[in-house]
Amino acid sequence: MASVSVTIDGKSYRMACEDGQEARLRGLAADFDRRLAEQRKFMGEIGDMRLTVVAALMLSDELTEATRRANELDEELKRAQALNTAAAERSDAMQDAVAAALNSAAARVETVMRSLHKGRAEGIPIG
């Protein structure tokens, strides 16, 4: 485990984190510190604990909204995948139908060609 010192609202805190996560933890602390400073400018001096609670609630609101949006996008992706699957199935069915029609047409052409060749062989004039 790594150890990082961060400063939030003018106070230094020693934090533990996984190795390699030090920069991320510093960034998170800096973001929270910035949010506290913004709230202090907006709300004035309302007390450290209350200011921290307000900032935490704002972060919770952002997280809730981001989670809701992610869920909406996940549902939208599922619908798009279902439509894509249905379109692929229709395309496969259409290809099968076209192939069957071409095979049927080819069989009819072969039948006509055999009749023509048979007619020639029997001396029947064509045309």
C-alpha positions as CSV (number, residue, x, y, z in Angstrom):
1,M,0.0,0.0,0.0
2,A,1.1,3.5,-0.9
3,S,0.7,6.5,1.4
4,V,-0.2,10.0,0.1
5,S,-0.5,13.3,1.8
6,V,-3.4,15.4,0.5
7,T,-4.7,18.8,1.5
8,I,-8.4,19.5,1.7
9,D,-9.8,22.8,2.9
10,G,-6.4,23.8,4.3
11,K,-6.0,20.6,6.3
12,S,-3.4,17.9,5.5
13,Y,-4.5,14.3,5.6
14,R,-2.4,11.2,5.3
15,M,-4.2,8.6,3.1
16,A,-3.4,5.1,2.1
17,C,-4.1,3.8,-1.5
18,E,-3.1,1.0,-3.7
19,D,0.3,1.3,-5.3
20,G,0.1,3.3,-8.5
21,Q,-3.0,5.1,-7.4
22,E,-1.2,8.0,-5.8
23,A,-1.8,10.5,-8.6
24,R,-5.5,9.6,-8.8
25,L,-6.0,10.1,-5.1
26,R,-4.2,13.5,-5.2
27,G,-6.5,14.5,-8.1
28,L,-9.6,13.4,-6.3
29,A,-8.5,15.4,-3.2
30,A,-7.7,18.4,-5.4
31,D,-11.2,18.2,-7.0
32,F,-12.9,17.9,-3.7
33,D,-10.9,20.8,-2.3
34,R,-11.9,22.9,-5.3
35,R,-15.5,22.1,-4.8
36,L,-15.3,23.1,-1.1
37,A,-13.7,26.4,-2.1
38,E,-16.5,27.0,-4.6
39,Q,-19.2,26.3,-2.1
40,R,-17.5,28.5,0.5
41,K,-17.5,31.4,-2.0
42,F,-21.2,30.7,-2.8
43,M,-22.5,30.0,0.7
44,G,-20.0,32.0,2.8
45,E,-18.7,30.7,6.2
46,I,-21.3,28.2,7.3
47,G,-19.0,25.9,9.2
48,D,-16.6,23.3,8.0
49,M,-18.8,20.3,8.7
50,R,-21.9,21.8,7.0
51,L,-19.8,22.9,4.1
52,T,-18.3,19.4,3.7
53,V,-21.8,17.9,3.9
54,V,-23.1,20.2,1.2
55,A,-20.1,19.3,-1.1
56,A,-20.7,15.6,-0.4
57,L,-24.4,15.9,-1.3
58,M,-23.5,17.7,-4.5
59,L,-21.1,14.9,-5.4
60,S,-23.7,12.4,-4.5
61,D,-26.2,14.2,-6.8
62,E,-23.7,14.2,-9.6
63,L,-23.0,10.5,-9.1
64,T,-26.7,9.6,-9.0
65,E,-27.4,11.6,-12.2
66,A,-24.4,10.0,-13.9
67,T,-25.6,6.5,-12.9
68,R,-29.1,7.3,-14.1
69,R,-27.7,8.5,-17.5
70,A,-25.4,5.4,-17.7
71,N,-28.4,3.2,-17.1
72,E,-30.4,5.0,-19.8
73,L,-27.6,4.6,-22.2
74,D,-27.3,1.0,-21.3
75,E,-31.0,0.4,-22.1
76,E,-30.6,2.4,-25.3
77,L,-27.7,0.2,-26.3
78,K,-29.7,-2.9,-25.6
79,R,-32.5,-1.7,-27.7
80,A,-30.1,-0.8,-30.5
81,Q,-28.5,-4.2,-30.3
82,A,-32.0,-5.9,-30.4
83,L,-32.8,-3.8,-33.5
84,N,-29.5,-4.8,-35.1
85,T,-30.2,-8.4,-34.4
86,A,-33.6,-8.2,-35.9
87,A,-32.3,-6.4,-39.0
88,A,-29.6,-9.0,-39.4
89,E,-32.2,-11.8,-39.2
90,R,-34.4,-10.0,-41.8
91,S,-31.3,-9.6,-44.0
92,D,-30.5,-13.3,-43.7
93,A,-34.1,-14.2,-44.5
94,M,-34.1,-11.8,-47.5
95,Q,-30.9,-13.4,-48.7
96,D,-32.4,-16.8,-48.3
97,A,-35.5,-15.7,-50.3
98,V,-33.4,-14.2,-53.0
99,A,-31.2,-17.3,-53.3
100,A,-34.4,-19.5,-53.4
101,A,-35.9,-17.3,-56.2
102,L,-32.7,-17.4,-58.2
103,N,-32.4,-21.1,-57.8
104,S,-36.0,-21.5,-58.9
105,A,-35.4,-19.2,-61.9
106,A,-32.3,-21.1,-62.8
107,A,-34.3,-24.4,-62.7
108,R,-36.9,-22.9,-65.0
109,V,-34.3,-21.7,-67.4
110,E,-32.7,-25.2,-67.4
111,T,-36.1,-26.8,-68.1
112,V,-36.7,-24.4,-71.0
113,M,-33.1,-25.0,-72.3
114,R,-33.7,-28.8,-72.1
115,S,-37.0,-28.4,-74.0
116,L,-35.2,-26.3,-76.7
117,H,-32.4,-28.8,-77.0
118,K,-34.8,-31.7,-77.2
119,G,-36.9,-29.9,-79.8
120,R,-33.8,-29.3,-81.9
121,A,-32.7,-32.9,-81.6
122,E,-36.2,-34.0,-82.8
123,G,-36.0,-31.6,-85.7
124,I,-38.7,-29.2,-84.5
125,P,-38.1,-25.7,-85.8
126,I,-37.5,-23.1,-83.1
127,G,-38.5,-19.5,-83.7
